[in-house]
Amino acid sequence: MNTVWTILLFSILAIVGIAAEPPASPAQTKKPSSLPDLDIVNRLREGLKSGTPAEKETALNLIRDLKPIKLIPEVIEAIEDPTPLPAPASRDCKASWGFVGHQAASVMAEMARDIDGISVGMKPGDRAYQSYSFHNDLDQGEKLKAAGRLSEVRNNWAKWWDAARK
């Protein structure tokens, strides 16, 4: 998967005409991620701002083609994934800091807030933590799956997405 993402991201950068250094080898980096550390959004933003006319056109076409919003259904599906995530390199523990579904729900909360302005929280008008997140259940993926909570949160986000895209 790392090779596919690397090729995809460097292809995008090459098309936009922005040079990038190759990602560090796994032995050279402390990051557990399989994706290279590239800020595509800022590179596309810069291409639109100060690129040549051809670079600006290419950046706009890439934004049109990529449409990260198209990945919302996949992020919603990932909420049901109880797979533990690796512990951050800065921690002196072997336990995971969370699970895939928890992070997917957090990503959905951020994307939804950007789309409709409503946060997941405890303030009036916020989406309820219980319905849309796993606020204090960072390492409970398998237990939450068995209890049906992963499906519950996934279904709530799926209903939101069905309503939001109409």
N, C-alpha and C positions, 0 to 999 in steps of 0.2 A: 504494500500500500504506500509506503514511503516513496518509492520510486515513481509511482503513478502521480502522486501529489506534487513531487518535485518537478517532474516533466511538465505537468499542467501549469503550475505556477510560473516556471521559467518560460514556458511558451507564451503565456499571457504577457509577461514582462517584455519578452523579445518583440512581440507584436506591437506593444505600446511604445517600444523604443527606449525602454528604461533599463539600464544595466543593473545587475544585482550580483552580489557575491554568492557563490554556492553555499548551501548550508554546511555548518560544521559537521564533521563526522560524529557518530554517536559517542565515540570515545572522548571527543573534544568538548562535548556539551553536557550540562547537568540537567537539561530539560528532558522530561520523559515523553514529550510530544513526538509524534512521528511526522509532523508537518514542519517544514522549514519556517524560520522566524522571519516572515516577510509581511510588510504592511501594505497589502495590495490596495486598500482603500485610499491611503494617503498617496500612493504612487499614481493611481488613476486620477485623484483629485489634482495633483500637481500637473499631470499631463493635460488635464482640461484647462488649468489655469495658465500655464506658461509653455505648453507644447506647441509644436508647429501645427499648421492646419491639419495635416495628415495625422499627426499624433492625437490631436483633439478628436478628430473623426473616429479614429480607431478606439480611443478610450470610451467614447459614447457608444460605439457599437458593442464593445466588450461589456459595458454596463448593461446594455439592452439584452445581450445574450446570457449573461450570468444571472441576473435577477436573483439575488440571494433569497428573496421572498419566496421563490419557487421551492426552496428547501424546507419551508415551514412544515409541510406534511411529514417529512422525514424526521425533523426534530421532534414533532409530536409523537411519532412512533417510538423514538428513542427513549421517551419517558418510561416505557415499560421495561427497559433494560436494567436489571439489577447488578450488572457487572461492576465490581469494585474498581475505583480509580486508584492509581498509584499515589503513595504519600508524596508530598512535596519534598524536594531534595533538602530543603532547609530544616525539616523536622528530623528529630532523632528517634523516630518510631518506625515500625514496619507496617502499621495499620494504614489503610486507605483513608483519605480525607473525605471521601464521598463515593457515590456510585453514578453510573452513566445517567440513569433516570433523573437523579437530583440535579445534575448539571444541565440536562436537557430542559427540565422544568425552569431552571434559572435563566437559560438562554431564551426560552419562550417568553418568560416574564419581561425580559429586556426588549425583545422584538415587539411584543404586544404594546408595551409602554411607548415605544417609538411610533407605532402605528396609530394607537388611539388615545395615548396620554394617560392611561390608567395603570397605576403601579400595583404590585402585589404587596400588601402591607396591612397595617392595623388602623390606618386613618380612615375617617369617613370617606366613602367613595372609592376606596381601594378594593382590589380583588382580595378575597379572603385567603390567608395562608393555607388553611386547611383544604380549600378547594383547588388551589392552583400551585401548591409547592410542597416541599418536604422540609420545611424550615429548620427543625431541630433533629432531623432524622438522617444525618449525613452518612452514617455507616449501616443503615438498616435496610438496604436494598432487597435482600431475600425475604426478610420478615414482612416488609411492606408489600412485596409482590404476593406473598401467601395470603395476606390480609385483604388483598384487592385494592389497596391504596394506589398502586402504580396505575392500574386500569382506570380508577376513579379520576385521578388527576389528568391522565391522558384524555379521557372522555370529555372532561371539562374544557381542556384546551382545544380539542377537536370541535366541540360545539361553538366555542368562541371563534375559531377560524372559519367555520361554515358561515357564521353570521357576519364576520368582519369582511369577508371578500365579496359580499353581495352588494 
